Amino acid sequence: MLKKLPAVFIGMLLTLTAFAASVELAKDHPDTYVVRKGDTLWSISARFLQRPWQWPEVWQANPQVHNPHLIYPGDVLNLAYLNGRTSISVTSRGGGFEPHTRAEALESAIKPIPLSVIEDFLKKPRVLSDEDFKHAPHVVGIEDHHLNGSPGQLIYVRGLDGQPGQHFALARPIGRYYEIAPRDGKPSQLYRQSLDGRDSRPDMLWHHGPEEWSLRDDVRFVGYEMLNFGDVQVTKAGNPASTIAVATDFEIRTGDFVLPLDNMPYDAEYIPHAPKQVPANMRVIAFTDALSNVGRMQVVALSNGASDGVENGQTYSIFAPGDVVTDSTDYPEMSTKAFLHPNDAKVQLPEEYVGHVMVFRTFDRVSYGLIMDGIRPVHRGDRVYDPDHT
């Protein structure tokens, strides 16, 4: 049970004085809004602000805010104009602006983003460097020579430096990232290749880039995407070490990897903000749940990570590259002009805005992002820019 904070709008809590020049209200904003179950701070902010990712700037303008992440269904948000200043406050459904106390479960508070959408990507995947992958401990045998293992069985692990009682994660590679560097000086590109499991278990349905080999370009492996699927406990140290399977999502097999537990693989909260700078040539390189494109509330992999300054909460805009068309007016088909100047007849159309993506998990060279809004589908290869890019 929690004591509710003084009644001020926590996720958006605004006094728009200091930010009047940079924070603009949405054209069709409401004067009053009742918070509903299923809302997120992003979706609520989008009702009031032209740039939803700016809500942290808004609440930080009010020194009374101690925790900007606790509003609840039923809270009433009110837009007011006092002495030329715009503000939003929260009241109880019964009205009145006095602070009040409410016993409420923390889990029922409105989330910045719907964690259920990204849950599998928060806890289960991790990305190992090529070097770590080559030297990672792995399963070499299962109790009684079984082909597959399950909870309660002994699992023998080679290369594991662990002591009795220690817990480790079971992991299986589901994809690998690689960089293709053209020898003609063009910018390098990062891609992801799915690794098909021997048990035909589908991975996260990533749509990936071209094959990883090339005779014309230089190819470098960046890292392997691993899926955590279980937990083992060391019963006897050694090489191989004896472990017992504690819990698994599916059967264990020889060749599976045993890795240190990642006790805090993700942030407890996400504060959207614009990046200080955007890595050059940042792109969408993979996505899930579809074959050719994705949309709002779906996950994508981006071509840059922590080593490039990418961090959780950073919000970017996505643009689709423009098509190349033929100018048949100045260069009519079958004309001498079109024949002699075929390149001049080609016109590159400008990039088009697609939507916004917010990063929620980063690795060294790769990051995961959630599509927050958009006006058209996101495709692999779409470019990523500053959120105000036009």
C-alpha positions, 0 to 999 in steps of 0.5 A: 500500500502506498501513500499517494503523492500530492496531487500534481500531474506526475508524468506530465506535471507541467508548468510551461513557463520555463519551456514555453519556447520549446514545448508546444501544446498539441493543436487538438489538446483537451482541457480535461482528460480522465486517465484510463487503464491502458494509458501510458505517459507517452500516449497521455503526453501526446494528447497535450504536447506536440512532442510527447517525448518532451514530458520530462522537460515539462515536469522538471519545471515544477520543483514540487514533483518528487516522483514523476511516475505515479499517476493512476486511472481515474486521475483527472488532468486539467489544463488551465491558463493563469496570468498567461501561463499554461499548466496542467494539474491532477485532481481527484475524480470528485474535483478539487485541487487539494492534495489527497492520499490514496492507498494504491498498488504501485503496479497499477500506476500508469507506465511510461511505455507498455512493458508487456510489449517489450517484456521478452526483449528486456529479460531474455536476449543478450548480445555477446561479442565474437570473442566472448562467444568463442570462449563461453562455457557450454553444455557437453553432456546430460545425465544418463547420456540423454539427448535433451535435458530438463529441470532436475537433471544433471547438466555437465558444462565445460569451461565453467568457472563456478562454485557449488551453489552458484546459479548461471543462465542457460542461453542459446544463439538465435542470431548474429550481427555482422558489419559489411564494409565496402572496399569502394569507400562507401559507409559500412552497414550492419546486418543481422542473420537469424540462426535456425535452431536444430529443434526448429524452434522459431527465434524472435522472427527478426527480418534480417539483412543479406547473407554474411559472406561477400567477395567484394567487401570486408565482413566483420562479425560484431556479436551474437544474440543469445536467448536466455531460456533457463537456470542451472545451479553448480553442484560440483566444481571442475572441468567439466562442472556438474550443474543441475537444471533448475528451470527451463523454457524448453529442453536443454541440449549439448552445445547450449551456453552457460553464462553469468546471470544478468541480474539487472538487464534493463532499466526500471523506468524509461525517461524519453529524451532527445539524444545529444547527437545521433550516430552517423548512418544510424538505421533500422536493421531488424524487427519482429512479428512481421516479414516486411514491415512493422508499426506502432508498439513493435520492436526494432533493432537499431544499428548503433549501441552504447559504444556510439552514445546510444542510451535508454530513453533516447527518442529518434525519428525514422525516415524512409528513403525516397524512391528513384523515379524517371523524369519522363518529361525532360527525358522522354522514353526512347528519346536521344536525350534519355539514351545519352543521359540516362543518369540525368533522367533519374531523380532521387525523391526526398526521404519521408517521415515514418514515426518515432522510436524510443530505445529501451535496451542497449548493447555495445553495438546494437540497441532495441527500440519500440515504435511509439507512433507513426504514419506509415510502416517501418522497413529495414534500412529506414534511417534514424535521426534526431526526433525533430528532424524534418 
